[in-house]
């Protein structure tokens, strides 16, 4: 592992350690440096601020989990794996999600799920030519739904089993719930 990456990992580990006892809003770069036993220059050589550290943590820890499921057939497994990972790192994620302000976690999830939705749309509709505007709007709609599901579940301090939430999201996205409602409505009309 390159020295630069080792230093970033050291800083990330220090931030996570601080977040076990202090809110994210209460952490300063000086405290991070003290925790990691590094100079401010070293910190700023690797990161522009504490938000940049959080952003780096999300992208280096979460992206590999999500990328394993970057397909139309496995996205549910990836969502469930993400939730389990968040449960394993509960103190960090509960703390970081409670901070109101710049929040790269939501941006990370939105970006991933928007890209996944675009891929799924194109692969499942090979004969349809979506405009860029359609692709953007539809993929963002699904990304908001997936991200919102994770955030709502996380607000319960991640105590609950995420499986029912993942199943519900899957049912919503498959159209199964609306299809059943449409069948019932048509039956009423007869």
LINJO-V756895 format. One record per residue. N is the residue number from 1. SS is DSSP state (A for helix, B for strand, O for the rest). NEAR is the number of other ideal C-beta (glycine too) atoms within 10 Angstrom. D_FIRST is the distance of its C-alpha to the first C-alpha in Angstrom with 1 decimal. Layout:
n=N ss=SS near=NEAR d_first=D_FIRST
n=N ss=SS near=NEAR d_first=D_FIRST
This chain:
n=1 ss=O near=7 d_first=0.0
n=2 ss=O near=7 d_first=3.8
n=3 ss=A near=7 d_first=6.5
n=4 ss=A near=10 d_first=8.3
n=5 ss=A near=11 d_first=6.5
n=6 ss=A near=10 d_first=6.6
n=7 ss=A near=17 d_first=10.1
n=8 ss=A near=19 d_first=11.0
n=9 ss=A near=14 d_first=10.3
n=10 ss=A near=16 d_first=12.4
n=11 ss=A near=24 d_first=15.0
n=12 ss=A near=21 d_first=15.2
n=13 ss=A near=13 d_first=15.8
n=14 ss=A near=21 d_first=18.3
n=15 ss=A near=23 d_first=20.1
n=16 ss=A near=19 d_first=20.4
n=17 ss=A near=15 d_first=21.8
n=18 ss=A near=21 d_first=24.3
n=19 ss=O near=21 d_first=25.3
n=20 ss=O near=9 d_first=26.6
n=21 ss=O near=9 d_first=29.4
n=22 ss=O near=14 d_first=29.8
n=23 ss=O near=12 d_first=30.3
n=24 ss=A near=21 d_first=28.0
n=25 ss=A near=11 d_first=30.8
n=26 ss=A near=11 d_first=31.2
n=27 ss=O near=19 d_first=27.7
n=28 ss=O near=11 d_first=27.4
n=29 ss=A near=14 d_first=24.5
n=30 ss=A near=10 d_first=26.0
n=31 ss=A near=15 d_first=25.7
n=32 ss=A near=22 d_first=22.1
n=33 ss=A near=18 d_first=21.5
n=34 ss=A near=12 d_first=23.7
n=35 ss=A near=18 d_first=22.0
n=36 ss=A near=19 d_first=18.5
n=37 ss=O near=9 d_first=20.1
n=38 ss=O near=17 d_first=18.9
n=39 ss=O near=10 d_first=21.3
n=40 ss=A near=11 d_first=22.5
n=41 ss=A near=8 d_first=21.4
n=42 ss=A near=15 d_first=17.7
n=43 ss=A near=22 d_first=18.3
n=44 ss=A near=13 d_first=20.1
n=45 ss=A near=11 d_first=17.6
n=46 ss=A near=17 d_first=15.2
n=47 ss=O near=21 d_first=18.0
n=48 ss=O near=10 d_first=21.7
n=49 ss=O near=13 d_first=23.0
n=50 ss=A near=20 d_first=22.7
n=51 ss=A near=15 d_first=23.4
n=52 ss=A near=17 d_first=20.4
n=53 ss=A near=23 d_first=18.2
n=54 ss=A near=24 d_first=20.2
n=55 ss=A near=19 d_first=19.9
n=56 ss=A near=18 d_first=16.1
n=57 ss=A near=23 d_first=16.3
n=58 ss=A near=20 d_first=18.8
n=59 ss=A near=15 d_first=17.1
n=60 ss=A near=13 d_first=13.7
n=61 ss=A near=15 d_first=15.6
n=62 ss=A near=19 d_first=18.9
n=63 ss=A near=14 d_first=18.5
n=64 ss=A near=10 d_first=16.9
n=65 ss=A near=17 d_first=19.8
n=66 ss=A near=21 d_first=22.3
n=67 ss=A near=11 d_first=21.2
n=68 ss=O near=12 d_first=21.9
n=69 ss=O near=18 d_first=25.5
n=70 ss=O near=15 d_first=25.9
n=71 ss=O near=13 d_first=29.3
n=72 ss=O near=12 d_first=32.9
n=73 ss=O near=8 d_first=33.1
n=74 ss=O near=12 d_first=30.1
n=75 ss=A near=24 d_first=29.8
n=76 ss=A near=15 d_first=31.6
n=77 ss=A near=13 d_first=29.1
n=78 ss=A near=21 d_first=26.3
n=79 ss=A near=25 d_first=28.4
n=80 ss=A near=18 d_first=29.2
n=81 ss=A near=18 d_first=25.5
n=82 ss=A near=20 d_first=24.7
n=83 ss=A near=22 d_first=27.7
n=84 ss=A near=15 d_first=26.6
n=85 ss=A near=15 d_first=23.1
n=86 ss=A near=21 d_first=24.9
n=87 ss=A near=17 d_first=27.3
n=88 ss=A near=10 d_first=24.5
n=89 ss=O near=16 d_first=23.3
n=90 ss=A near=13 d_first=26.9
n=91 ss=A near=13 d_first=27.0
n=92 ss=A near=20 d_first=24.3
n=93 ss=A near=20 d_first=25.9
n=94 ss=A near=17 d_first=29.4
n=95 ss=A near=19 d_first=28.8
n=96 ss=A near=21 d_first=27.1
n=97 ss=A near=19 d_first=29.7
n=98 ss=A near=13 d_first=32.5
n=99 ss=O near=17 d_first=31.6
n=100 ss=O near=8 d_first=33.9
n=101 ss=O near=7 d_first=32.6
n=102 ss=O near=14 d_first=29.6
n=103 ss=O near=17 d_first=27.9
n=104 ss=A near=18 d_first=24.9
n=105 ss=A near=21 d_first=25.0
n=106 ss=A near=16 d_first=28.3
n=107 ss=A near=14 d_first=27.1
n=108 ss=A near=20 d_first=24.0
n=109 ss=A near=22 d_first=26.4
n=110 ss=A near=17 d_first=29.1
n=111 ss=A near=16 d_first=27.0
n=112 ss=A near=25 d_first=25.6
n=113 ss=A near=25 d_first=29.1
n=114 ss=A near=21 d_first=30.9
n=115 ss=A near=14 d_first=28.9
n=116 ss=A near=23 d_first=29.5
n=117 ss=A near=24 d_first=33.2
n=118 ss=A near=18 d_first=33.6
n=119 ss=A near=15 d_first=32.1
n=120 ss=A near=20 d_first=34.4
n=121 ss=A near=17 d_first=37.4
n=122 ss=A near=14 d_first=37.1
n=123 ss=A near=10 d_first=36.4
n=124 ss=A near=9 d_first=39.3
n=125 ss=O near=10 d_first=41.7
n=126 ss=O near=7 d_first=41.3
n=127 ss=O near=4 d_first=44.8
n=128 ss=O near=9 d_first=44.6
n=129 ss=O near=8 d_first=43.5
n=130 ss=O near=15 d_first=42.2
n=131 ss=O near=8 d_first=42.5
n=132 ss=A near=7 d_first=39.4
n=133 ss=A near=8 d_first=41.2
n=134 ss=A near=12 d_first=41.8
n=135 ss=A near=15 d_first=38.3
n=136 ss=A near=14 d_first=37.0
n=137 ss=A near=11 d_first=39.7
n=138 ss=A near=16 d_first=39.5
n=139 ss=A near=22 d_first=35.7
n=140 ss=A near=15 d_first=35.6
n=141 ss=A near=11 d_first=38.4
n=142 ss=A near=20 d_first=36.4
n=143 ss=A near=20 d_first=33.2
n=144 ss=A near=16 d_first=35.3
n=145 ss=A near=15 d_first=36.7
n=146 ss=A near=24 d_first=33.5
n=147 ss=A near=20 d_first=31.9
n=148 ss=A near=14 d_first=35.2
n=149 ss=A near=19 d_first=35.3
n=150 ss=A near=24 d_first=31.9
n=151 ss=A near=14 d_first=32.9
n=152 ss=A near=10 d_first=36.3
n=153 ss=A near=22 d_first=35.0
n=154 ss=A near=22 d_first=32.4
n=155 ss=O near=11 d_first=35.4
n=156 ss=O near=11 d_first=36.7
n=157 ss=O near=14 d_first=33.8
n=158 ss=O near=20 d_first=32.4
n=159 ss=O near=9 d_first=34.8
n=160 ss=O near=13 d_first=36.4
n=161 ss=O near=13 d_first=35.2
n=162 ss=O near=22 d_first=33.8
n=163 ss=A near=12 d_first=35.3
n=164 ss=A near=10 d_first=38.7
n=165 ss=A near=19 d_first=37.2
n=166 ss=A near=23 d_first=35.1
n=167 ss=A near=12 d_first=38.3
n=168 ss=A near=12 d_first=40.4
n=169 ss=A near=21 d_first=38.1
n=170 ss=A near=14 d_first=38.1
n=171 ss=A near=14 d_first=41.9
n=172 ss=A near=15 d_first=42.2
n=173 ss=A near=16 d_first=40.1
n=174 ss=A near=10 d_first=41.8
n=175 ss=O near=10 d_first=45.1
n=176 ss=A near=11 d_first=46.5
n=177 ss=A near=12 d_first=47.8
n=178 ss=A near=11 d_first=49.6
n=179 ss=A near=11 d_first=50.9
n=180 ss=A near=11 d_first=52.5
n=181 ss=A near=10 d_first=54.0
n=182 ss=A near=11 d_first=55.4
n=183 ss=A near=10 d_first=57.0
n=184 ss=A near=10 d_first=58.6
n=185 ss=A near=9 d_first=59.8
n=186 ss=A near=9 d_first=61.4
n=187 ss=A near=8 d_first=63.0
n=188 ss=A near=7 d_first=64.6
n=189 ss=A near=6 d_first=66.0
n=190 ss=O near=4 d_first=67.9
